[in-house]
Amino acid sequence: MKKAEVGNIIEFREGLKGVVEKVNENSVIVDLSYMDNYRELDLEQRTVVNHKNYKIITH
């Protein structure tokens, strides 16, 4: 599996999307404010996603 890089858009957890801000050994830190409906979903701005749990949308 290819790991995401800083700046990639990834999709995870049933359709959530975000921009990768930092790549760690086992996970990435993602900025969720990329999504148009971010405020409506009442989510934290950033979250951590394990490399096994996302799909890269754009490079």
Rosetta constraint file for C-alpha pairs under 8 A:
AtomPair CA 3 CA 51 HARMONIC 6.56 0.50
AtomPair CA 4 CA 8 HARMONIC 6.21 0.50
AtomPair CA 4 CA 10 HARMONIC 7.67 0.50
AtomPair CA 4 CA 20 HARMONIC 7.32 0.50
AtomPair CA 4 CA 23 HARMONIC 7.40 0.50
AtomPair CA 4 CA 28 HARMONIC 7.71 0.50
AtomPair CA 4 CA 51 HARMONIC 7.92 0.50
AtomPair CA 4 CA 56 HARMONIC 6.44 0.50
AtomPair CA 4 CA 59 HARMONIC 7.90 0.50
AtomPair CA 5 CA 20 HARMONIC 6.69 0.50
AtomPair CA 5 CA 22 HARMONIC 7.72 0.50
AtomPair CA 5 CA 23 HARMONIC 6.53 0.50
AtomPair CA 5 CA 59 HARMONIC 7.68 0.50
AtomPair CA 6 CA 19 HARMONIC 7.66 0.50
AtomPair CA 6 CA 20 HARMONIC 4.99 0.50
AtomPair CA 6 CA 21 HARMONIC 5.25 0.50
AtomPair CA 6 CA 22 HARMONIC 5.78 0.50
AtomPair CA 6 CA 23 HARMONIC 6.66 0.50
AtomPair CA 7 CA 19 HARMONIC 5.75 0.50
AtomPair CA 7 CA 20 HARMONIC 5.24 0.50
AtomPair CA 7 CA 21 HARMONIC 6.41 0.50
AtomPair CA 7 CA 59 HARMONIC 7.41 0.50
AtomPair CA 8 CA 19 HARMONIC 5.72 0.50
AtomPair CA 8 CA 20 HARMONIC 5.50 0.50
AtomPair CA 8 CA 56 HARMONIC 6.91 0.50
AtomPair CA 8 CA 57 HARMONIC 7.35 0.50
AtomPair CA 8 CA 58 HARMONIC 5.63 0.50
AtomPair CA 8 CA 59 HARMONIC 4.87 0.50
AtomPair CA 9 CA 17 HARMONIC 6.79 0.50
AtomPair CA 9 CA 18 HARMONIC 5.54 0.50
AtomPair CA 9 CA 19 HARMONIC 4.65 0.50
AtomPair CA 9 CA 20 HARMONIC 6.38 0.50
AtomPair CA 9 CA 56 HARMONIC 6.16 0.50
AtomPair CA 9 CA 57 HARMONIC 5.37 0.50
AtomPair CA 9 CA 58 HARMONIC 5.20 0.50
AtomPair CA 9 CA 59 HARMONIC 6.90 0.50
AtomPair CA 10 CA 17 HARMONIC 5.56 0.50
AtomPair CA 10 CA 18 HARMONIC 5.67 0.50
AtomPair CA 10 CA 19 HARMONIC 6.51 0.50
AtomPair CA 10 CA 20 HARMONIC 7.19 0.50
AtomPair CA 10 CA 54 HARMONIC 6.28 0.50
AtomPair CA 10 CA 55 HARMONIC 5.53 0.50
AtomPair CA 10 CA 56 HARMONIC 4.42 0.50
AtomPair CA 10 CA 57 HARMONIC 5.14 0.50
AtomPair CA 10 CA 58 HARMONIC 7.16 0.50
AtomPair CA 11 CA 15 HARMONIC 5.95 0.50
AtomPair CA 11 CA 16 HARMONIC 5.55 0.50
AtomPair CA 11 CA 17 HARMONIC 4.44 0.50
AtomPair CA 11 CA 18 HARMONIC 6.79 0.50
AtomPair CA 11 CA 54 HARMONIC 5.56 0.50
AtomPair CA 11 CA 55 HARMONIC 5.27 0.50
AtomPair CA 11 CA 56 HARMONIC 6.42 0.50
AtomPair CA 11 CA 57 HARMONIC 6.51 0.50
AtomPair CA 12 CA 16 HARMONIC 5.36 0.50
AtomPair CA 12 CA 17 HARMONIC 6.41 0.50
AtomPair CA 12 CA 49 HARMONIC 7.90 0.50
AtomPair CA 12 CA 53 HARMONIC 6.22 0.50
AtomPair CA 12 CA 54 HARMONIC 4.56 0.50
AtomPair CA 12 CA 55 HARMONIC 6.48 0.50
AtomPair CA 13 CA 53 HARMONIC 7.51 0.50
AtomPair CA 13 CA 54 HARMONIC 7.60 0.50
AtomPair CA 16 CA 32 HARMONIC 7.83 0.50
AtomPair CA 16 CA 35 HARMONIC 7.83 0.50
AtomPair CA 17 CA 32 HARMONIC 6.43 0.50
AtomPair CA 17 CA 34 HARMONIC 7.18 0.50
AtomPair CA 17 CA 35 HARMONIC 6.30 0.50
AtomPair CA 18 CA 30 HARMONIC 5.56 0.50
AtomPair CA 18 CA 31 HARMONIC 5.25 0.50
AtomPair CA 18 CA 32 HARMONIC 4.49 0.50
AtomPair CA 18 CA 33 HARMONIC 7.00 0.50
AtomPair CA 18 CA 34 HARMONIC 5.45 0.50
AtomPair CA 18 CA 35 HARMONIC 6.70 0.50
AtomPair CA 19 CA 30 HARMONIC 5.36 0.50
AtomPair CA 19 CA 31 HARMONIC 5.16 0.50
AtomPair CA 19 CA 32 HARMONIC 6.77 0.50
AtomPair CA 19 CA 34 HARMONIC 6.49 0.50
AtomPair CA 20 CA 28 HARMONIC 6.45 0.50
AtomPair CA 20 CA 29 HARMONIC 5.89 0.50
AtomPair CA 20 CA 30 HARMONIC 4.53 0.50
AtomPair CA 20 CA 31 HARMONIC 6.43 0.50
AtomPair CA 21 CA 28 HARMONIC 7.40 0.50
AtomPair CA 21 CA 29 HARMONIC 5.59 0.50
AtomPair CA 21 CA 30 HARMONIC 5.62 0.50
AtomPair CA 21 CA 31 HARMONIC 6.57 0.50
AtomPair CA 22 CA 28 HARMONIC 5.67 0.50
AtomPair CA 22 CA 29 HARMONIC 5.14 0.50
AtomPair CA 22 CA 30 HARMONIC 7.34 0.50
AtomPair CA 23 CA 27 HARMONIC 6.35 0.50
AtomPair CA 23 CA 28 HARMONIC 4.52 0.50
AtomPair CA 23 CA 29 HARMONIC 6.53 0.50
AtomPair CA 24 CA 28 HARMONIC 5.60 0.50
AtomPair CA 24 CA 29 HARMONIC 7.81 0.50
AtomPair CA 26 CA 50 HARMONIC 5.90 0.50
AtomPair CA 26 CA 51 HARMONIC 5.99 0.50
AtomPair CA 27 CA 48 HARMONIC 6.51 0.50
AtomPair CA 27 CA 49 HARMONIC 5.39 0.50
AtomPair CA 27 CA 50 HARMONIC 4.10 0.50
AtomPair CA 27 CA 51 HARMONIC 5.04 0.50
AtomPair CA 28 CA 48 HARMONIC 5.68 0.50
AtomPair CA 28 CA 49 HARMONIC 5.43 0.50
AtomPair CA 28 CA 50 HARMONIC 6.46 0.50
AtomPair CA 28 CA 51 HARMONIC 6.89 0.50
AtomPair CA 29 CA 46 HARMONIC 6.70 0.50
AtomPair CA 29 CA 47 HARMONIC 5.72 0.50
AtomPair CA 29 CA 48 HARMONIC 4.61 0.50
AtomPair CA 29 CA 49 HARMONIC 6.51 0.50
AtomPair CA 30 CA 46 HARMONIC 5.40 0.50
AtomPair CA 30 CA 47 HARMONIC 5.40 0.50
AtomPair CA 30 CA 48 HARMONIC 6.21 0.50
AtomPair CA 30 CA 49 HARMONIC 7.29 0.50
AtomPair CA 31 CA 45 HARMONIC 5.80 0.50
AtomPair CA 31 CA 46 HARMONIC 4.59 0.50
AtomPair CA 31 CA 47 HARMONIC 6.88 0.50
AtomPair CA 32 CA 38 HARMONIC 6.64 0.50
AtomPair CA 32 CA 43 HARMONIC 7.95 0.50
AtomPair CA 32 CA 44 HARMONIC 7.68 0.50
AtomPair CA 32 CA 45 HARMONIC 5.36 0.50
AtomPair CA 32 CA 46 HARMONIC 5.78 0.50
AtomPair CA 32 CA 47 HARMONIC 7.48 0.50
AtomPair CA 33 CA 38 HARMONIC 5.49 0.50
AtomPair CA 33 CA 39 HARMONIC 7.80 0.50
AtomPair CA 33 CA 45 HARMONIC 5.89 0.50
AtomPair CA 33 CA 46 HARMONIC 7.98 0.50
AtomPair CA 34 CA 38 HARMONIC 7.32 0.50
AtomPair CA 37 CA 41 HARMONIC 6.46 0.50
AtomPair CA 38 CA 42 HARMONIC 6.88 0.50
AtomPair CA 38 CA 43 HARMONIC 6.92 0.50
AtomPair CA 39 CA 43 HARMONIC 7.17 0.50
AtomPair CA 49 CA 53 HARMONIC 6.48 0.50
AtomPair CA 49 CA 54 HARMONIC 7.16 0.50
AtomPair CA 50 CA 54 HARMONIC 7.32 0.50
